[in-house]
């Protein structure tokens, strides 16, 4: 098993600070940010020194992640919950197709996937499938909520019409109660 990357050994507070600093500087100025990071590590009493290439890779990963989230927000901003669920389904198919192509390419080149890469691919597919399942549940719950709201609104409208009809028709209280019970299923209290 390969040794952990030094950047992964940074305490979470410093990693968050590094992320903020990189974002504030437009994911550039890597040399200065690397110097600052190493100063922070030294100030914390940690015997750890991070190189500019590690900070550069971290910066690129952050930038890519931010761009991906930005694109997803743009795509999903105008979508309702059902369209969003459809988008998840399409993404799942695209990732599955990419995984098949990747495995075929590795097999044809007579290479092997690293266990770490296989694990990451499996985790990504599992997370995406969970996400699709969650979206489907949300869509189902939303449909149920809308149906129930429509049912309650229709019932309120019918109750209002029955009340108006019984009042205008001059029905006795017993006759009105009978119609409420038979038409609306409302039993006297």
Backbone as CSV, one residue per row, in Angstrom:
resi,resn,N_x,N_y,N_z,CA_x,CA_y,CA_z,C_x,C_y,C_z
1,UNK,0.853,-1.165,0.000,0.000,0.000,0.000,0.900,1.230,0.000
2,UNK,0.626,2.199,-0.888,1.477,3.381,-0.963,1.355,4.248,0.289
3,UNK,2.416,4.973,0.552,2.408,5.879,1.708,1.391,6.990,1.468
4,UNK,0.764,7.499,2.545,-0.203,8.580,2.357,0.502,9.839,1.832
5,UNK,-0.235,10.592,1.038,0.322,11.838,0.521,0.420,12.837,1.671
6,UNK,1.462,13.646,1.631,1.670,14.615,2.711,0.489,15.580,2.828
7,UNK,-0.067,15.974,1.691,-1.177,16.931,1.713,-2.378,16.352,2.463
8,UNK,-2.511,15.011,2.452,-3.605,14.356,3.163,-3.357,14.282,4.667
9,UNK,-2.135,14.559,5.086,-1.780,14.490,6.507,-1.969,15.831,7.206
10,UNK,-2.350,16.852,6.446,-2.565,18.180,7.022,-3.839,18.147,7.864
11,UNK,-3.819,18.756,9.049,-5.044,18.822,9.868,-6.163,19.518,9.078
12,UNK,-7.396,19.110,9.350,-8.540,19.603,8.573,-8.686,21.122,8.630
13,UNK,-8.371,21.739,9.773,-8.489,23.200,9.882,-7.532,23.884,8.904
14,UNK,-6.298,23.360,8.797,-5.323,23.944,7.873,-5.686,23.641,6.424
15,UNK,-6.275,22.480,6.178,-6.697,22.144,4.821,-7.813,23.099,4.376
16,UNK,-8.750,23.396,5.287,-9.825,24.348,4.975,-9.244,25.743,4.736
17,UNK,-8.281,26.118,5.560,-7.626,27.419,5.395,-6.895,27.477,4.048
18,UNK,-6.236,26.390,3.689,-5.555,26.305,2.398,-6.568,26.432,1.259
19,UNK,-7.693,25.746,1.377,-8.743,25.827,0.353,-9.241,27.253,0.185
20,UNK,-9.512,27.926,1.299,-9.987,29.321,1.234,-8.947,30.227,0.593
21,UNK,-7.686,30.052,0.993,-6.605,30.890,0.463,-6.460,30.687,-1.037
22,UNK,-6.486,29.436,-1.477,-6.374,29.158,-2.913,-7.547,29.780,-3.671
23,UNK,-8.745,29.643,-3.134,-9.927,30.203,-3.802,-9.829,31.730,-3.879
24,UNK,-9.400,32.348,-2.782,-9.259,33.812,-2.762,-8.256,34.296,-3.803
25,UNK,-7.272,33.481,-4.089,-6.230,33.865,-5.057,-6.472,33.282,-6.438
26,UNK,-7.695,32.852,-6.676,-8.045,32.354,-7.997,-7.324,31.070,-8.362
27,UNK,-6.978,30.270,-7.367,-6.300,28.983,-7.545,-4.935,29.157,-8.220
28,UNK,-4.357,30.297,-8.022,-3.030,30.579,-8.565,-2.087,30.946,-7.430
29,UNK,-0.953,31.571,-7.776,0.032,32.020,-6.788,0.491,30.854,-5.903
30,UNK,0.727,29.707,-6.540,1.023,28.456,-5.833,2.277,28.559,-4.968
31,UNK,3.314,29.226,-5.472,4.555,29.336,-4.690,4.315,30.055,-3.373
32,UNK,3.634,31.194,-3.430,3.369,31.962,-2.204,2.458,31.190,-1.261
33,UNK,1.444,30.528,-1.807,0.521,29.756,-0.969,1.257,28.582,-0.319
34,UNK,2.164,27.958,-1.059,2.949,26.852,-0.502,3.806,27.339,0.654
35,UNK,4.441,28.495,0.483,5.243,29.071,1.568,4.378,29.352,2.794
36,UNK,3.201,29.926,2.559,2.286,30.212,3.682,1.866,28.924,4.382
37,UNK,1.522,27.895,3.605,1.109,26.620,4.185,2.212,26.042,5.057
38,UNK,3.432,26.052,4.560,4.540,25.505,5.338,4.791,26.346,6.594
39,UNK,4.567,27.659,6.516,4.676,28.515,7.698,3.606,28.134,8.720
40,UNK,2.372,27.903,8.251,1.286,27.504,9.159,1.602,26.174,9.824
41,UNK,2.115,25.234,9.033,2.466,23.918,9.581,3.536,24.049,10.651
42,UNK,4.550,24.877,10.362,5.633,25.098,11.328,5.100,25.774,12.577
43,UNK,4.196,26.739,12.405,3.600,27.451,13.553,2.791,26.513,14.439
44,UNK,2.214,25.491,13.834,1.433,24.509,14.590,2.342,23.458,15.241
45,UNK,3.633,23.547,14.968,4.579,22.600,15.535,4.604,21.264,14.817
46,UNK,4.117,21.242,13.597,4.093,19.995,12.827,5.374,19.857,12.021
47,UNK,5.959,18.705,12.053,7.180,18.412,11.302,6.798,17.908,9.917
48,UNK,6.210,18.786,9.136,5.687,18.414,7.839,5.942,19.566,6.877
49,UNK,6.442,19.236,5.723,6.699,20.253,4.703,6.046,19.786,3.400
50,UNK,5.262,20.679,2.812,4.518,20.346,1.600,5.165,21.054,0.413
51,UNK,5.328,20.335,-0.679,5.935,20.898,-1.883,4.922,21.624,-2.752
52,UNK,5.460,22.465,-3.656,4.580,23.260,-4.516,3.767,22.382,-5.475
53,UNK,4.320,21.247,-5.896,3.560,20.392,-6.812,2.338,19.795,-6.102
54,UNK,2.478,19.436,-4.838,1.340,18.904,-4.077,0.272,19.977,-3.897
55,UNK,0.700,21.199,-3.601,-0.256,22.301,-3.458,-0.899,22.600,-4.808
56,UNK,-0.116,22.518,-5.883,-0.653,22.738,-7.229,-1.713,21.709,-7.592
57,UNK,-1.442,20.425,-7.280,-2.422,19.367,-7.546,-3.686,19.583,-6.718
58,UNK,-3.498,19.964,-5.457,-4.635,20.227,-4.571,-5.461,21.387,-5.124
59,UNK,-4.760,22.431,-5.579,-5.426,23.599,-6.154,-6.226,23.209,-7.396
60,UNK,-5.631,22.401,-8.244,-6.317,21.971,-9.477,-7.555,21.149,-9.131
61,UNK,-7.431,20.255,-8.165,-8.574,19.432,-7.766,-9.698,20.313,-7.213
62,UNK,-9.337,21.307,-6.389,-10.345,22.225,-5.852,-11.033,23.008,-6.958
63,UNK,-10.221,23.500,-7.894,-10.765,24.285,-9.002,-11.698,23.419,-9.848
64,UNK,-11.282,22.194,-10.161,-12.120,21.282,-10.944,-13.436,20.993,-10.216
65,UNK,-13.322,20.781,-8.903,-14.514,20.496,-8.110,-15.463,21.697,-8.112
66,UNK,-14.921,22.878,-7.941,-15.743,24.091,-7.937,-16.422,24.286,-9.294
67,UNK,-15.682,24.039,-10.380,-16.260,24.170,-11.722,-17.372,23.144,-11.938
68,UNK,-17.147,21.916,-11.454,-18.174,20.871,-11.603,-19.436,21.257,-10.844
69,UNK,-19.272,21.753,-9.611,-20.437,22.186,-8.841,-21.129,23.356,-9.535
70,UNK,-20.349,24.272,-10.078,-20.923,25.418,-10.790,-21.744,24.978,-11.990
71,UNK,-21.198,24.033,-12.764,-21.942,23.530,-13.927,-23.214,22.814,-13.477
72,UNK,-23.108,22.020,-12.417,-24.285,21.299,-11.926,-25.354,22.278,-11.451
73,UNK,-24.950,23.320,-10.718,-25.909,24.318,-10.259,-26.587,25.008,-11.431
74,UNK,-25.803,25.348,-12.452,-26.367,25.998,-13.631,-27.357,25.077,-14.321
75,UNK,-26.982,23.814,-14.489,-27.868,22.858,-15.147,-29.146,22.627,-14.346
76,UNK,-29.002,22.512,-13.033,-30.138,22.128,-12.207,-30.981,23.312,-11.748
77,UNK,-30.488,24.535,-11.909,-31.193,25.710,-11.406,-32.591,25.835,-11.994
78,UNK,-32.731,25.560,-13.273,-34.018,25.728,-13.932,-34.832,24.451,-13.991
79,UNK,-34.366,23.393,-13.356,-35.061,22.111,-13.425,-35.956,21.907,-12.207
80,UNK,-37.066,21.224,-12.444,-37.862,20.816,-11.305,-37.289,19.499,-10.785
81,UNK,-37.867,18.982,-9.727,-37.317,17.808,-9.059,-37.318,16.587,-9.987
82,UNK,-38.309,16.479,-10.864,-38.366,15.328,-11.765,-37.273,15.404,-12.827
83,UNK,-37.037,16.604,-13.370,-35.972,16.765,-14.353,-34.612,16.484,-13.710
84,UNK,-34.473,16.906,-12.456,-33.226,16.661,-11.729,-33.001,15.164,-11.556
85,UNK,-34.067,14.431,-11.252,-33.962,12.981,-11.111,-33.558,12.346,-12.433
86,UNK,-34.138,12.830,-13.529,-33.764,12.316,-14.848,-32.292,12.582,-15.131
87,UNK,-31.800,13.758,-14.739,-30.394,14.112,-14.941,-29.495,13.145,-14.179
88,UNK,-29.876,12.785,-12.951,-29.086,11.829,-12.181,-29.035,10.473,-12.887
89,UNK,-30.159,10.068,-13.431,-30.214,8.794,-14.125,-29.266,8.803,-15.334
90,UNK,-29.275,9.903,-16.080,-28.394,10.027,-17.246,-26.933,10.009,-16.809
91,UNK,-26.615,10.750,-15.741,-25.235,10.760,-15.234,-24.791,9.358,-14.838
92,UNK,-25.676,8.608,-14.218,-25.356,7.239,-13.812,-25.012,6.398,-15.040
93,UNK,-25.799,6.545,-16.102,-25.538,5.788,-17.319,-24.216,6.205,-17.954
94,UNK,-23.930,7.513,-17.942,-22.678,7.999,-18.522,-21.473,7.454,-17.758
95,UNK,-21.564,7.459,-16.432,-20.449,6.969,-15.615,-20.268,5.470,-15.809
96,UNK,-21.375,4.749,-15.863,-21.277,3.301,-16.081,-20.640,3.012,-17.439
97,UNK,-21.026,3.762,-18.464,-20.443,3.588,-19.795,-18.952,3.903,-19.768
98,UNK,-18.593,4.996,-19.101,-17.174,5.364,-18.986,-16.379,4.288,-18.266
99,UNK,-16.979,3.706,-17.234,-16.294,2.649,-16.490,-16.039,1.439,-17.389
100,UNK,-17.018,1.084,-18.203,-16.849,-0.050,-19.123,-15.740,0.253,-20.128
101,UNK,-15.739,1.461,-20.692,-14.699,1.845,-21.653,-13.315,1.818,-20.997
102,UNK,-13.248,2.309,-19.765,-11.972,2.331,-19.051,-11.463,0.913,-18.829
103,UNK,-12.351,0.022,-18.389,-11.923,-1.358,-18.139,-11.526,-2.052,-19.444
104,UNK,-12.240,-1.764,-20.531,-11.899,-2.350,-21.823,-10.528,-1.854,-22.274
105,UNK,-10.264,-0.552,-22.105,-8.977,0.024,-22.514,-7.836,-0.598,-21.713
106,UNK,-8.061,-0.794,-20.432,-7.032,-1.401,-19.588,-6.775,-2.831,-20.034
107,UNK,-7.834,-3.570,-20.334,-7.705,-4.961,-20.765,-6.986,-5.045,-22.113
108,UNK,-7.336,-4.155,-23.049,-6.722,-4.179,-24.375,-5.255,-3.790,-24.335
109,UNK,-4.890,-2.916,-23.400,-3.485,-2.505,-23.268,-2.702,-3.472,-22.398
110,UNK,-3.359,-4.552,-21.966,-2.748,-5.572,-21.119,-2.183,-4.953,-19.831
111,UNK,-2.920,-4.015,-19.304,-2.555,-3.389,-18.025,-3.582,-3.805,-16.988
112,UNK,-3.323,-3.414,-15.763,-4.247,-3.718,-14.683,-4.640,-2.427,-13.987
113,UNK,-5.889,-2.382,-13.555,-6.330,-1.237,-12.767,-5.743,-1.366,-11.370
114,UNK,-5.306,-0.264,-10.855,-4.811,-0.260,-9.478,-5.994,-0.500,-8.540
115,UNK,-5.779,-1.234,-7.462,-6.878,-1.466,-6.519,-7.501,-0.157,-6.026
116,UNK,-6.669,0.851,-5.827,-7.161,2.148,-5.374,-8.127,2.743,-6.405
117,UNK,-7.799,2.605,-7.699,-8.659,3.124,-8.756,-9.970,2.354,-8.826
118,UNK,-9.889,1.032,-8.676,-11.104,0.215,-8.670,-12.002,0.577,-7.490
119,UNK,-11.380,0.788,-6.339,-12.139,1.144,-5.155,-12.813,2.508,-5.344
120,UNK,-12.079,3.462,-5.908,-12.640,4.798,-6.147,-13.793,4.724,-7.144
121,UNK,-13.632,3.934,-8.189,-14.684,3.766,-9.185,-15.919,3.130,-8.543
122,UNK,-15.708,2.094,-7.768,-16.823,1.436,-7.085,-17.542,2.376,-6.135
123,UNK,-16.783,3.158,-5.389,-17.377,4.113,-4.446,-18.179,5.177,-5.199
124,UNK,-17.635,5.645,-6.318,-18.317,6.656,-7.110,-19.646,6.104,-7.635
125,UNK,-19.628,4.885,-8.157,-20.858,4.280,-8.665,-21.861,4.059,-7.537
126,UNK,-21.391,3.601,-6.384,-22.272,3.367,-5.242,-22.908,4.674,-4.783
127,UNK,-22.101,5.732,-4.665,-22.620,7.032,-4.239,-23.634,7.580,-5.230
128,UNK,-23.345,7.418,-6.500,-24.269,7.913,-7.515,-25.578,7.124,-7.491
129,UNK,-25.486,5.798,-7.311,-26.703,4.994,-7.230,-27.521,5.397,-6.000
130,UNK,-26.855,5.659,-4.884,-27.563,6.116,-3.683,-28.250,7.440,-3.961
131,UNK,-27.551,8.303,-4.659,-28.100,9.610,-4.996,-29.331,9.469,-5.883
132,UNK,-29.263,8.580,-6.871,-30.404,8.358,-7.755,-31.580,7.817,-6.943
133,UNK,-31.308,6.870,-6.049,-32.370,6.323,-5.207,-33.007,7.381,-4.329
134,UNK,-32.179,8.247,-3.775,-32.687,9.331,-2.936,-33.540,10.280,-3.767
135,UNK,-33.076,10.601,-4.963,-33.846,11.486,-5.851,-35.196,10.864,-6.187
136,UNK,-35.191,9.557,-6.468,-36.447,8.886,-6.790,-37.405,8.965,-5.604
137,UNK,-36.888,8.796,-4.400,-37.723,8.893,-3.200,-38.274,10.306,-3.052
138,UNK,-37.425,11.305,-3.280,-37.869,12.696,-3.174,-38.963,12.985,-4.208
139,UNK,-38.769,12.503,-5.435,-39.774,12.700,-6.484,-41.089,12.034,-6.074
140,UNK,-41.006,10.806,-5.573,-42.209,10.105,-5.133,-42.912,10.840,-4.002
141,UNK,-42.138,11.299,-3.026,-42.715,12.052,-1.908,-43.360,13.349,-2.387
142,UNK,-42.714,14.011,-3.336,-43.256,15.259,-3.880,-44.563,14.995,-4.620
143,UNK,-44.611,13.918,-5.389,-45.857,13.567,-6.086,-46.972,13.289,-5.081
144,UNK,-46.661,12.534,-4.019,-47.665,12.242,-2.987,-48.161,13.528,-2.337
145,UNK,-47.225,14.440,-2.032,-47.597,15.706,-1.390,-48.521,16.517,-2.301
146,UNK,-48.190,16.596,-3.579,-49.004,17.358,-4.530,-50.389,16.727,-4.670
147,UNK,-50.436,15.396,-4.746,-51.714,14.691,-4.855,-52.571,14.936,-3.616
148,UNK,-51.955,14.872,-2.444,-52.690,15.090,-1.194,-53.186,16.532,-1.102
149,UNK,-52.366,17.498,-1.501,-52.801,18.897,-1.503,-53.985,19.088,-2.439
150,UNK,-53.928,18.475,-3.616,-55.029,18.595,-4.576,-56.293,17.955,-4.013
151,UNK,-56.129,16.796,-3.366,-57.287,16.116,-2.771,-57.921,16.971,-1.679
152,UNK,-57.091,17.559,-0.817,-57.614,18.402,0.270,-58.277,19.664,-0.277
153,UNK,-57.697,20.249,-1.313,-58.287,21.452,-1.918,-59.641,21.123,-2.540
154,UNK,-59.725,19.975,-3.214,-60.984,19.561,-3.829,-62.043,19.305,-2.753
155,UNK,-61.627,18.663,-1.683,-62.556,18.388,-0.582,-63.053,19.687,0.049
156,UNK,-62.144,20.641,0.247,-62.555,21.928,0.817,-63.554,22.633,-0.091
157,UNK,-63.333,22.549,-1.395,-64.259,23.166,-2.363,-65.626,22.499,-2.298
158,UNK,-65.642,21.164,-2.206,-66.922,20.446,-2.117,-67.631,20.800,-0.816
159,UNK,-66.882,20.849,0.291,-67.486,21.217,1.580,-68.106,22.601,1.503
160,UNK,-67.411,23.516,0.852,-67.905,24.882,0.710,-69.202,24.893,-0.109
161,UNK,-69.235,24.108,-1.189,-70.434,24.050,-2.032,-71.607,23.415,-1.282
162,UNK,-71.313,22.362,-0.512,-72.379,21.718,0.266,-72.937,22.701,1.287
163,UNK,-72.061,23.427,1.965,-72.515,24.410,2.956,-73.382,25.479,2.294
164,UNK,-72.910,25.964,1.128,-73.674,26.992,0.414,-75.025,26.447,-0.029
165,UNK,-75.022,25.227,-0.595,-76.265,24.626,-1.089,-77.252,24.374,0.040
166,UNK,-76.761,23.884,1.180,-77.682,23.611,2.288,-78.242,24.897,2.865
167,UNK,-77.422,25.946,2.913,-77.897,27.232,3.439,-78.896,27.864,2.473
168,UNK,-78.570,27.841,1.172,-79.457,28.443,0.179,-80.732,27.630,-0.006
169,UNK,-80.616,26.352,0.167,-81.783,25.474,-0.019,-82.698,25.444,1.188
170,UNK,-82.297,26.087,2.271,-83.113,26.131,3.472,-83.298,24.772,4.124
171,UNK,-82.291,23.926,4.030,-82.392,22.587,4.610,-82.287,22.665,6.128
172,UNK,-82.909,21.695,6.737,-82.799,21.613,8.188,-81.387,21.157,8.551
173,UNK,-81.010,21.318,9.780,-79.685,20.922,10.253,-79.476,19.425,10.082
174,UNK,-80.577,18.640,10.299,-80.463,17.189,10.155,-80.230,16.791,8.703
175,UNK,-80.924,17.456,7.767,-80.758,17.149,6.340,-79.358,17.547,5.875
176,UNK,-78.896,18.715,6.324,-77.545,19.170,5.971,-76.506,18.192,6.508
177,UNK,-76.707,17.709,7.747,-75.778,16.745,8.338,-75.792,15.440,7.549
178,UNK,-76.968,15.031,7.070,-77.083,13.823,6.262,-76.268,13.962,4.973
179,UNK,-76.426,15.104,4.280,-75.677,15.308,3.037,-74.169,15.392,3.289
180,UNK,-73.782,16.042,4.361,-72.347,16.090,4.691,-71.818,14.676,4.904
181,UNK,-72.577,13.875,5.618,-72.131,12.514,5.916,-72.110,11.657,4.655
182,UNK,-73.107,11.770,3.806,-73.187,10.935,2.615,-72.259,11.416,1.490
183,UNK,-72.200,12.711,1.261,-71.404,13.237,0.162,-69.931,13.376,0.543
184,UNK,-69.702,13.913,1.730,-68.334,14.200,2.135,-67.730,13.154,3.076
185,UNK,-68.589,12.316,3.630,-68.073,11.319,4.567,-67.757,11.931,5.922
186,UNK,-68.324,13.123,6.188,-68.086,13.801,7.477,-69.203,13.404,8.422
187,UNK,-68.846,12.777,9.489,-69.834,12.345,10.498,-69.945,13.420,11.574
188,UNK,-71.142,13.595,12.104,-71.328,14.595,13.177,-70.448,14.253,14.370
189,UNK,-70.008,15.288,15.026,-69.114,15.087,16.200,-69.900,14.845,17.451
